[in-house]
Amino acid sequence: MSYAETPAGSGTPPGGLDGALLKALFAQSAVGLFVLDPQLRLVRTNSLVEGVGTEEYIGLRFTDAFRLDDPQGSEQLLKRVLAGEGPVRDHLVRGRLRRIPGDRIFLVSAYRLDGPGGPGDTALGLLSAVVDVTERERARARETTLAAVRDAVGGSLDVATTCRAFIDSLVPGFAGLAVIEVVDEVLRGADPPVGPLPPDTPLRCAASGRCDTVRGGAVVGGAVRGDEPGRTSPVGGTRRLPPRTPYALAVADLRPRLVPLTADTPWLDPDPAGAHRLAETGAHSLIVVPLTLRGAVLGLVSLYRCGAAEPFDEEDVSLAGTAATRAALAIDNARRYEREHVIASTVQRRLLPQAERHQAAVETAHVLLPGRDSGCWFDTIALSGARTALVVGGVAGEGLQSAIAMGQLRTVVQALAGLDLEPEEVLARLKETADRLAHERAALPPSDSLHGEELRAGCVYGVYDPFTRTCTVARAGHPAPLIVGPDGQRITVDAPEGPGLFADDSALFAPATVTLEEGSLLAFCTAELLADEHAEDRITQTLARPGRSLQQLGDDIVYALPDDTRSAGAALLLARTGTVSDHRVATWDLAQERTTPATARLLVRDRLQGWGLDEDTVDATELIVSELVTNAVRYGTPPLRLRLLLDTSLTCEVHDGSTASPHLRHARTVDEGGRGLFIVSRLAAHWGARHGPDGKVLWTEQELPGAGTTH
């Protein structure tokens, strides 16, 4: 039954209930109501729209009565409702009212008022319900801002990236302009000073950003980073906080400040930079928040609202403080990581070769890429017989512990290389050392930061012999070297991959030997350089470029790396094979006879005098060769061979077919002999024995006066 059909005698005149309903609705409704005619002019409204009577609005178009952010869009929306396309419910509209100051946010619903004929008839107008949800939307915007700060800040261990993410999470949603400044010494890794901050402490602008206009949380225009044209605060610049300003007060008592800004603000006089910023951006509201952590001051955050944006309030100050606390914690974590990274990088650098080492028959060059991985290492080690050991390895991970483990492994490799062991034997003993290190680490008390920390490491070890032109390679959980011949063709090294150095695996290491032409190129790479599937082809194609020095080839390989590889840290060792000049080597096959030592002395004297060596060196070498050859004649087996090699030092080698190793002993005064190797050890700077499939070699090295300048 409709209201118009109310039975007679009910006590309510026809149509009276409708009128009473409308009167009560407009007088007592908890939401704002207004009625528009088909031309979208106000016909009726209640006081909740403006908070007071609005009779003067009657007859005005709603776009003239209310100042909306998007009047054309709102008008088109209402016209669609008039056209019968359906009602609009809970649509957010931003604008300003005439009598209520500031930006407002309304939740608007609009319904078509049908004519007497129903939905198909001409519309009589619109009924709209309006709810002021400004505070609700501001609270939601604050929650969104905090969520953005939580999501963006703390994911990086780089101070600059952390500060940039913090600014981006605040601009433009919360502030029109934001600047974060960090104590300069903190950016350099120092501990932050305990508050209050001394007045003359320099602060460096770590990040800044602004947008054109912010209105009630809505952005008009785009964000502008502080390091782009038109910036408001130069990123990287330093300043000392002007005294008697909100900035200086905030870092003095470690309390945030909410400051209204006007043209005649008194504290702007001693701060011309701040005055210029206000004039340039039209800032009218400022929040200054110190970046503090456990009473220490890391820096300062300055937030501004500009133009027609709503001024900050106390709720915004609370939000800014929470966000700044998050930023301070992330910056401190990044600072601590950066300091440890600097220490680890310094340790790594000091543990690596400090200069290129001269090798008899191999030219080498290296590239060390700094990055997160501080456990990469490389080495070139001169071995007896003009051979060269080429080593590249890496301890997975970052930080000081990886650098220390790297240094330990590299030292062990150098010591093992001096024993003239085969590559597979070097890696086997290196793994034994790594196992002991891992066992010691596991035995640490639970309170130790290293307790239970698992290490992973790999190493590839190769030895190049210029006389046989062979390279023997063994590897432990590490990629094999890439080799390109002088003709530009790739040469495959089929070296089986042994277990990683810290792996719980007792598998044996197996070597692979490849014969190389003079001028072949070898690339020993850490795994980071071979991360993508095209890496090997890319590197070998680069190595095949003619007419390039090793350093140029190494740079070319780096230039072609993917961006995500360069930040990880890597090591690259390049080598170009060569031979020993015939003018610097002399070899004789000797008979296994008693007169052979005397013959060897004559041959050696003649050769050394031909090389122009001084008489003291000739005499000492004669005695060394006499003792070595005598030992080989007495205790060795054929074939017997003597070789002299002249480089920066003088090397003597005596080869025989016996596998028995002599050992140094000190003869007693009553002994008739036993002083041979003792004499050799006194005359030579280094001596040793190495074994091969066809016997052994006793060798000595003598330092030469003026080595490298007279020959």
Summary of the structure (lengths in Angstrom):
residues: 711
radius of gyration: 42.1
end to end distance: 122.5
largest distance: 153.2
contacts: 2294
relative contact order: 0.06
helix: 35%
strand: 28%
